[in-house]
Amino acid sequence: MTTHTATVFIIEDEEEICQMLTTLLLSVDLKPLCFKNALEFLEFLEPDMGGCIITDVRMPGYTGLQLQEKLRERKCDLPLILITAFADVDMAVRAMRKGAFDFQEKPLCQQRLLDSVYEALALDGKRQSESLQKQAILDRASRLTNREREVMENMVVGCPNKVIAYNLGIAQSTVENHRARVMTKMHAESLADLVGMAYISGLVPSPMQRRI
């Protein structure tokens, strides 16, 4: 996903502000999509949508902070940029602690808002890329047999072939055959590559996770 194809979802009940934001985003080749309230946006929202959200804090129906809670419930991690005409430090702190990407006051500084949008889209793009990478690894791992999976789990924690053979009660030559098939099925160019795949996808707990 690039910033030129990502959607910036605008949730704003004031038509004038919605139009201003739309014009601003179109002027830099971004794709804005406006909603009058949070409920309208939530009805539109689908899993795996990419982009970011600009929403007013104070609106009829769900407020921006209530929308933030609804997004958390849906496990939606689109970066959220909150805007308000009211200087409210406590509200800003609460929003940021709950995961809001940014908080800006009206009247908006257009350049500062654009900077925030670009950063939010870059973050979402990274998350999307990591999610696709993880799914691709899991798809490849699903083609492993149970024994190949056991061999892989021993491989990524550094066990040599003779130890794997002892752990699994099989011949060392059998381990070598399984290792070769694991590397081929996982599209791994090296053991380090395989280890990275296993940790990224969660197939095997990382060393830090094992210590917890």
C-alpha positions, 0 to 999 in steps of 0.5 A: 500500500502506498500513500497514493492508494490509501484512503483517509477516512474523514468523520466530521459532522461539520460540512465546511470542515469536511469539505476543507479536509477533502480539498486538502487531501485531494491536492496532494493526491490522497483519497479522502472518504467522508462520513457524517458520524461514527456510526455511518463509518462503522457500518461501512468499515470492513476488515483489512481496510487500509488507510487512516482516520481523521475524526472530530472528538465531539460529534452527535452520537458516538464521540471520537473517543467512543469511536476509538473504543469501538475500533478497539473492540473490532480489533481495527488498528487504523491510525486515528487522528483526533481533532477538536475545537476545544483545548482539552489536555485530559482528553488528549492524554486519554486518547493517546494512552488508548492508542490514538495516533495524534491529537490536533486542535482547530483551527487546524494547521494544514501542513501539520495535519498532512505530516500526521496523515503521511506518518499514519499512512506509513505506519498502516502500510508497514502493519499491512505489509507485516500482516501479509508477510505473516500470513504468507509464512503461515500458509507455507507452514500449513503444508508441513507434515507434523514431523516436519513441523517438529523438526523445524521447531528443533531447528530454529532453537539451534538443535543439531541433527543428532540432537533432533534425532534423539529428541524425536526418536528417529534416525539422523539421516531421516532428520536430514531429509526432513530438514531439506523438505522444511527449507524447500516448503518454507522457501527459506534460503538459510537457517537464519531465514527460517528462524526469522520466519518462525519468530515473525509468524509466531510459529515458534516463541521468540527468545524474549517470549520464552523468558516471560 
